[in-house]
């Protein structure tokens, strides 16, 4: 098998995709030692065309393919799309519209975060060859076996997608998946602006001084990782950011005394840069500190019991609907609902409210009950006795 290695070949292949209803797409990349993912291979298959594209080939320009990614008349199909979408977003080619078969599989009753090989096995009755699973995709040349293995990630995807979509249409759940796709294709989900890096973390305090240093250190780490093309954790661990925000060191000696900071950090070229960022934040902590949500009211005393009850309700409703429970609500969602009937959570909006959220509130109000019927949990309406006059 020969991959596409020239711009002319790529342009010809992409021209052949014009008018196709969808393309299945997958990427192979490396990022264990880098901040930015290193794109090593791109696989594309439509109902009538397929190819493996080598983005590492000398002189190749990916623009013809990026134009396909931007073409809103062609649906882009991925499995577990987020990391692939991140790569194309970095290349200024957010793939829209898109369809994620892993999310769709959850809505169609194939379980939590079903793997691609498991979905192929269950839907197409095909067992995938895993012999090239741990390939170093950055090495060249790639063997025919490796290229064939990579291409299978999209040829089977192109075959199962129409079947899966029809299944969702028949069950009335295609709109559920489309709602999820909006979030996956939102560029804000892939924003790497260093000044917004603190949002990935969990500040433990709300004091302006703490938050200002927290934001400054997170921004410094993100910027340094990007400039050096190294993973964030190799620059500074997450837990060190909280310690730096709490202690707010302003000298190299104070910096070196922190447990979360690597030994000799203050004496490295990182030390002075980090201290400068901290001092700049401390010059105006109220002005620089990010706005964070204030802690809500304390949960009611019986919140733990309510959460456990909601877990049982969620499992029952998910089994009835044949949907992965994680797609409907998370434990965090249940905790919020247990504490507040008006909680801001996806589980109380849209199709999730219809499938689960409304009943969760009824359980809290005592309007529904859970009954064990053999090995199955049933949800029943509570009939209240009329009040005596």
PyMOL commands that set and color helices and strands:
alter all, ss='L'
color gray80, all
select helices_A, chain A and resi 7-16+63-70+82-90+101-107+116-124+144-171+174-184+187-190+194-200+208-228+232-235+238-247+252-256+269-283+285-288+303-321+325-328+331-339+346-348+350-365
alter helices_A, ss='H'
color red, helices_A
select strands_A, chain A and resi 22-30+38-46+50-53+75-78+98-100+368-373+376-381
alter strands_A, ss='S'
color yellow, strands_A
deselect
rebuild
show_as cartoon
